[in-house]
Amino acid sequence: MDKIRMIEVECTKKEMPIFNVGDTVKVLTRIPEGPDKFRLHPFEGVVIAKHGSGVRECFTVRKVSYGEGIERVFPLYSPSIERIEVLRLGKVKRAKLYYLRSKVGKRATKIESREEKK
């Protein structure tokens, strides 16, 4: 088990911003377009869930595009993630925001913002 933990520690050395459920983030993923070319594809939305720990930590981002809700699960330490930008901090009272799936329009994205703690 010690070898597995050593590998997990090496994989988690990648710098990631601290964000929580309810925050609005922009995830830039690498999309290969040729043998030596890639482009960055943004996915911007609200973090509705986080689960796992260590190397296996994942988060779910939800956005509404053309009236259709889209959710995508990202492994936090995936090599295909270039960077994560936290656009807005949210103040929520739940660990999972699955209730946003039934909301429509501005109610689906309206989450109170919280100020940064000093």
C-alpha positions as CSV (number, residue, x, y, z in Angstrom):
1,M,0.0,0.0,0.0
2,D,2.9,2.4,0.6
3,K,3.8,2.3,-3.1
4,I,0.3,3.2,-4.1
5,R,0.3,6.2,-1.7
6,M,3.7,7.3,-3.1
7,I,2.2,7.3,-6.6
8,E,-0.9,9.2,-5.5
9,V,1.3,11.9,-3.8
10,E,3.3,12.4,-7.0
11,C,0.1,12.8,-9.0
12,T,-1.5,15.3,-6.6
13,K,1.5,17.7,-6.9
14,K,-0.2,19.5,-9.8
15,E,-1.4,23.0,-8.6
16,M,-5.2,23.3,-8.6
17,P,-7.2,26.2,-7.3
18,I,-9.4,25.7,-4.2
19,F,-13.1,25.8,-5.1
20,N,-16.2,24.4,-3.6
21,V,-19.7,23.4,-4.6
22,G,-21.7,26.4,-5.8
23,D,-18.7,28.1,-7.3
24,T,-18.7,29.1,-11.0
25,V,-15.7,27.8,-12.7
26,K,-14.2,27.7,-16.2
27,V,-12.4,24.4,-17.0
28,L,-10.0,24.5,-20.0
29,T,-9.4,21.1,-21.4
30,R,-6.9,20.0,-24.1
31,I,-8.4,18.8,-27.3
32,P,-5.9,17.1,-29.7
33,E,-6.3,18.3,-33.3
34,G,-3.3,16.7,-34.8
35,P,-0.1,14.7,-34.0
36,D,1.6,17.8,-32.5
37,K,-1.3,20.3,-32.1
38,F,-4.0,20.8,-29.5
39,R,-6.5,23.5,-28.6
40,L,-8.1,24.6,-25.3
41,H,-11.8,24.1,-25.1
42,P,-13.6,26.0,-22.2
43,F,-16.4,24.6,-20.2
44,E,-18.0,27.2,-17.9
45,G,-20.6,26.4,-15.3
46,V,-21.6,25.9,-11.7
47,V,-19.9,23.1,-9.6
48,I,-22.8,21.0,-8.4
49,A,-20.9,18.1,-6.8
50,K,-17.5,17.0,-5.6
51,H,-16.7,13.4,-4.7
52,G,-13.7,11.2,-4.0
53,S,-10.4,12.1,-2.4
54,G,-6.8,12.2,-3.4
55,V,-6.0,11.2,-7.0
56,R,-9.6,10.0,-7.5
57,E,-11.2,13.3,-6.7
58,C,-13.8,14.4,-9.3
59,F,-16.2,17.3,-9.7
60,T,-19.3,17.8,-11.7
61,V,-19.9,21.1,-13.6
62,R,-23.4,22.1,-15.0
63,K,-24.2,24.7,-17.5
64,V,-27.3,25.6,-19.6
65,S,-26.6,25.9,-23.3
66,Y,-29.5,26.9,-25.6
67,G,-32.0,25.9,-23.0
68,E,-30.6,22.4,-22.5
69,G,-28.7,21.5,-19.3
70,I,-25.3,19.9,-19.8
71,E,-23.3,18.3,-17.0
72,R,-19.8,17.1,-17.3
73,V,-17.7,15.2,-14.7
74,F,-14.0,16.1,-14.6
75,P,-11.3,14.2,-12.7
76,L,-9.5,16.9,-10.8
77,Y,-5.9,15.7,-11.5
78,S,-6.6,14.7,-15.2
79,P,-3.7,15.4,-17.6
80,S,-6.2,16.7,-20.1
81,I,-7.2,19.6,-17.8
82,E,-4.9,22.6,-18.7
83,R,-6.2,24.8,-15.9
84,I,-9.3,25.7,-13.8
85,E,-10.3,29.3,-13.3
86,V,-12.7,30.2,-10.5
87,L,-14.9,33.0,-11.8
88,R,-17.4,33.5,-8.9
89,L,-17.6,32.1,-5.4
90,G,-21.0,30.8,-4.3
91,K,-22.7,30.4,-1.0
92,V,-24.8,27.3,-0.7
93,K,-26.1,25.1,2.2
94,R,-25.9,21.8,0.4
95,A,-23.1,19.4,-0.5
96,K,-24.7,18.4,-3.8
97,L,-26.8,20.8,-5.9
98,Y,-28.8,18.3,-7.9
99,Y,-31.9,20.3,-7.3
100,L,-30.6,22.7,-10.0
101,R,-31.5,20.1,-12.6
102,S,-35.2,20.9,-12.2
103,K,-34.7,24.7,-12.2
104,V,-35.1,26.7,-15.4
105,G,-33.7,30.1,-16.5
106,K,-32.1,32.5,-14.1
107,R,-33.1,30.3,-11.1
108,A,-30.8,27.5,-12.4
109,T,-27.7,29.7,-12.2
110,K,-28.6,32.2,-9.4
111,I,-26.5,31.3,-6.4
112,E,-25.7,33.9,-3.7
113,S,-22.1,35.0,-3.9
114,R,-19.9,34.9,-0.8
115,E,-17.1,37.2,0.1
116,E,-13.6,35.8,0.5
117,K,-12.6,35.1,4.1
118,K,-9.7,37.1,5.3
